[in-house]
Amino acid sequence: MTASARLLIVGPQGSGKGTQGVRIAEFYGIPVVSTGDIFRANTKEGTPLGQQVTAILDKGDLVPDELTSEIVRDRLSQPDAAQGFLLDGYPRNTAQVAHLESFLAERGEALDAVILLDVPREESLSRLSLRATEQGRSDDTPEAIGHRLDIYERETAPILEVYGAKGIVDRIDGVGSLDEITERIADALAARGLRLAASAS
């Protein structure tokens, strides 16, 4: 049995949203829809959309909102997402929120909850610095990490205002063990009446 849940997970780099997103999606029997993964899959397969994305990125430009939204709409139209999905990395600005809201409304659907992993900036910096050291990532300098967190704070705050006005944002303490954080998310979603898939309960 698949539970119906249409979710968005949001959090700064280093918040663990990728890991938690996978865990929660498994609990609900729904696919993770990650824009990064979709871009990479389309690029690898050489699809028309993938070729467009490659050409844009090769020029050092950002993928336009409309193209990003088109790719996500295509993914959400696939059979495995019919009963729900967990979005990760989209929407990342208010223009993309409008695109998503319009697409879901056409299907008579709406997001059930927005999971906000709340992690202090200092904690994100600490986690990312540790990851850079462990993985030998020379691009993860304190300056680069700080810049990416600034972009998150600038672009994501307006999104959370939009969804906050709808009353669907669950602010989750993102500090603790993996299991503790997963349990907090599951509890918040259960309080909204969202039940786990039978296999996970």
Salt bridges, closest charged atoms under 4 A:
ASP37 OD1 - ARG40 NH2 2.71
GLU66 OE2 - ARG73 NH2 2.76
GLU66 OE1 - HIS99 NE2 3.47
ASP80 OD2 - ARG75 NH2 2.79
ASP88 OD1 - LYS17 NZ 2.29
GLU101 OE1 - LYS166 NZ 3.22
GLU109 OE1 - ARG6 NE 3.22
GLU109 OE1 - ARG107 NH2 3.07
ASP118 OD2 - ARG171 NH1 3.41
GLU123 OE2 - ARG127 NE 2.87
ASP140 OD2 - ARG131 NH2 3.72
ASP140 OD2 - ARG137 NE 3.34
ASP140 OD1 - ARG148 NH2 2.36
ASP150 OD1 - ARG121 NH2 3.01
GLU153 OE2 - ARG121 NH1 2.97
ASP170 OD2 - ARG192 NE 2.73
ASP173 OD2 - ARG184 NH1 3.81
ASP179 OD1 - ARG23 NH1 2.86
